[in-house]
Amino acid sequence: MKFTALVLRNHFRSVCAVEFPAVTDALLSGGVPLSEVVLAAYDDTALVKATLSRLSEESDGVFLICDDVLLSAAREAVEVVTGEQFPDGTLHQAKNCLYAVLPAGKEGACAVREEVLPAVDGKRGQSFYSVVIKTVGAPREEVIRATEEAAKQGGVFIHTSEEYGVGKIEIAYHSASPKVAVDEAVRIVADELGKYVYAMEDVTPGQRLFEALKLHRLHLSTAESFTGGGVGEEIVKNPGASKVFYEGLNTYDGLSKQERLGVSPYTLQSKGAVSGDTAYEMAAGLLKTGHCDIAIATTGIAGPKSDGTKTPAGTCFIAIGTGERVRVFEFHLTGDRTSVTKQAINLALFHAYKEIR
């Protein structure tokens, strides 16, 4: 079966202003690949009508994606093409084509999972399921190699996505897929990317670390420099965080690192605030209080410029400490200030989870 999408946009705004990838990704996750995605200006009624007419003739299902303010216009476009009234809601089956009018972003993705996928499964006569594998920091080339090998098993459809270093690999399959093929596809991906995998379900690194802390009855403290409390924030998002999170310090200034964490002035002067030695001493300072079982420390340069030293923007050091040892990880991240910071937060959570596991 063939499915397509028509994205309605304001041509005075950037194409990226319509958050349609969240919706198309949700479709892919449900085993509904799109043969074609067309972008059209909503006020070019002739173009919208012609495009929708063509897609309707060529497809078993057309998904119209747009911002909330254009939902009524999208329904009207379907009514013009089909000559039928679009009922209240998301879906309309007209002759041989299923239409869905979906808001962009997370709301549209939710509608896909709750309404569109069941309707599509009914139309094609089979249900799709999926196995989710979550990773952090997996190199793109390794993900491609693993998923291409897994796809050779047949009977599976693999969709990958990545945001701020967190990868999501979904192995979708239908009810008629051979179980042995599905199991082998999952095994290949899990084995090939094993050192980057933190979950076999759709949870964030923060959720996974919180669960591990709670399970092992451990207390966490954080000392953050350039991540500005982002690591601690991911923990306190979870209900019951007070049972596992002792404290979070934002020690931006060098003097704060000395007074609050006991970082040596010599270390700051000789190695610099952004260094593995400083990250080590930050984590060790938290552990010395005796109030936490595991410590996370971050220091780095988010950019867009360096800090006046030879250290390039994107450099960061993450220290993970326990009663047995303190390990320091060095990363050289790319992207803008927000991207670098969020990648570092996810890496810190991931490595803390691995240390507990």
N, C-alpha and C positions, 0 to 999 in steps of 0.2 A: 504494500500500500504506500501511497505517496502523500506526504504532508508538507505544507509550505506555510510561510508567514508573511504578513504585510505589516510593516511598522509605519505608523502615521506620525509625522513629526512637523514641527514648526520650522520652515526653511530659514528663518532668521536666527535660529539657534543651532548650536553645534549638534552634530549627529550623536555625539556621546551623551547629550542631554537627556535622551530617552534611554532609560536603563533597561533595554530589552534583553541583554545577555542573561540576566537572572531568570527570565522566563524561558528563553531557549535552552538554557542549561537544565532547567527543571524538566523540560520535555525530553531532552537527551537522557536524563537520569531515569526516565520512565520507559526508555526504549523507543522513543519517538524521534528519530533523526529527521531533520528538515532538508528537503531537497533543494529548497530555494528560500532566501530571505530577501524581500524587496523593501526598500525605504522609499516613501513617497510623501510629498508635502500634503497635509490634510486639506488645504484650501484649493488645491488643484483638482477639482472635482472630476474633470474629464480623465485625468491620469489615474486617479484612484479607482474610478469606475472601470476603466479599461484593464487596469492591472488586476483588480479583484475578479473581473469576469474571466480573464485568462487563467488565473490561478484556480478558480472554481472548476473550470472545465478540465484542467490537468490534474487536479488533486482530489484525494479522498477527504481531506480536511484542510481548512485554511484558518490560521490563527492571526487575528488582528491585535496588535500590541500598540498601546499608546498611553500617554499621560491621562490622569483621571478626567481632566477637563474635556478630553476628546472622545470619551467613551460613547456618548450619545451620537456623535458624528460617525463613529465607526459602525454602530448599529444601523444608522440610517443608510450607510453605504451598502451594508448587506441587504437591507430591505429593497434598495434600488435595483440591485443585481438579481435578487431572487424573486422580487415581486410579492414577497410574503412579509408579514409583520414579525419583527424580532421580539420574542417573548422577554419578559423581565428575567434578568439573570445573565449568565455567561454564555450559554450554549444555544445553538439553533441547528437542527437537522433539516436541511432542505434538499429534497430529491436525494442525490447520491453523495452530497458533500456536507460535512460537518463543519459548522462555523463556531469559533469561540472568540469573544471580544474580551481582551484581558488588559488590566492595568499594568503598567511597567513596574519593575522593581520587585521587592519581596512579596507584595500583595498579589501580584500576578503569578509569581512562582507558587504561592500557596494555593491559588485557585487551580493551577495546573494539577497539583498533586491531589487536591480534594475533589475536583469536578471533571477536569479534562481527561486525565489518564484513565479513570474508570469508563468514561464514555468511549474513548479510543479503544480500550481493551474489548468493550462490548462490540464495537464495530468490526474489529479484526478477529474476534472470536477466540482470543487467547489473552491470558494475563501475563504481565511482566513483573519480575521481581529484581532485586538488586542486592549486591554485597558491597559495602562501603569500606574502603581502606584509607586511613588518614596518615599523612606523613608530614615531616617538617624538614626542610633543607635538602630534599632529594634533587639532585641535578637533573635538568630536563632530559639530557641525553640518556640517562639511566632509566628514567620513567618511560621514555619512548621505547627503548629496547625491551623493557620488561612487559609493557602492555602489548607491543607488537607480537612478542612471543606468546603471550597469553591468548591473544585473539586467534591464533592459529588453531586453537582447540575446536572452534566452530560452535555455533549455537549460543554465542555470547556477544554482547555489544559493550564495548568499553568506552567510557567517557571520563576524561580527566580535566581538572580545573585547578587553579592555584591562586592564592591570595596572600600576599605578605609572607611568602615562604611556606605556608600551610597548603599541602596538596591534598586533593580529594580524588580518589580513583574509584569509580563506580563500575562494577561488573554487572551489567544487566542481562537477564536471560528470561525466556518465556517458559510457559508451563511444559512445553514439549521438548525443551532442551535436555540433552543427556546429562544426568547428574554427574557422571564421571568427568565430563568435559568442563562443567562449571567448577567442580572441586579442583580440577587440575589448573584451570585459569587462575583461581584464587591462590592456589599454592605457589604458582610461578611468580605472581606479583609480590606476594608476601615474602617469599624467599629472596628474590632478587633485590628488593628494596628494604629488606629486614631491618637494617641499622637505622633507617629513617622512619620506620613505622611506629606509631604510638597508640593506634586504636583500630579496631575492626568494626567501628560504628561511627556515626556522624556526630562526634563531639569535638569541642575545641581543646587545644593544649591546656588551657586554664581549667577546664572541667575535668580533664583526665588527671592533672596534677592534684586538684582538690580531692578527687575521689581516692587517689593513692594516699594522700596525707591522712584522710579520715580513716581509711582502712587500716593503716599502720599506726594510727594514733600519734602522729608526729606534729610538731609545731614548726611553722615557717616564719622566718624574718627576712626582709629584703632591704638592701641599701642600693638605691638607684641614683645614678648621676644623670646621664643624658636621656634615659627613658622616662624620667619625670613621674614616677609612680605608676606607670602603665603595667608593670608586672604585678604589683599588689592589686591593682584594680581588677585584673582578670581573675584573681582569687576571690575577692570580696563580691563579685557578681553572683557567686554561688550561695544559696541559702545555707546558713549554718557555718559560714566562713569563720566566725569568731572562735569556733572550736579548734581551728587548725592554724589561724594566722595570728602571730603574736604582735608584730609591728612592721611598719614600713617607713623607712627613712629616705628622704630626698636630699642627698648630700652633694649639692652642686659645687659649692665653693671648696677650695682646698682646705681652708681652716675648718670647715664643717667636717670634712673627712678626718682631720686630725683629732678634733675635740669629741666628735660623736662616735668615731670608729677606731680611733687609735692608729690611724695611718701615719707612718713615719714621715716627718718633714724631709728627711734625706731621700726617701723614696720619691716623694713628689718633686723634689728639686732635680734629682739625678735621672729618674726614669720618666717623670711626667705624670700628670693626672690620668692620661689615657695610656695605660700600660698594663701588662699582665701582673706586674708586681703590686700596683695599686689595687687592682681588682681583687687580688689574693688577700691583701691586708684588710680590705673592706669586708670581705666575707668572714675572715678570721676574727675581726672586731665584733661582728654580730654573734659569733659562736662563743666568744669569751664571756659574754654576759650570762651564759648558762640558761637562757630562757628559750632557746630554740634548738631543734634537732637538725634542721637543715637551713642553710642560708644561701640567698641569691644576691650577687652583687653585679652591677652593670656600670661600665664607664666607656665612653666612646665619643665620636664626633658625628652628629647626625647631618651636618652640612647646613646650607649648601657650600659653605667655605670651610677651610681648615681652621684650626685654632691658633694659627701663627707659628706653629712648629712644622716640621717636615712630615708629620703624620697626615695622610690624606683623609678627606671626608669619607665617611662610610666605614672607617676602622672602628672596631669595638672589641672589648674584652668582657667576657662573662665568666664569673667565678661561681662555682657550686660547691658549697662546703657542708660537711657532716662532721660528726665527732671523730671520724676516722681519717678524713683527708679533705683537702681543698683542691679542686681541679679548676684550671683556667682554660678557657677556649677563646681563640682569636678568630675574628671574622672580618672580611673586607666586603661590605655590602654595597649594592648599587641602588640608585633610585633617588627620589627627592627626600627631603627631610622627614616627611611623614612615613614614607615607605621604609626608610632605613630604621627608624625608631620602631615601627610595628614588627618588622622582621626580627629585630633584636629581642623584642618582648617575647615573641613566639619561640625563638631559639632558647631563651632563658628558661621558659616554662618547660619546654621539651627536654632539655638536658637535666633539669631538676627532677622531672618525672623518671628519666632513665636512671638517674642516680639512686632513686628509691627502689625502682623495679629491679 
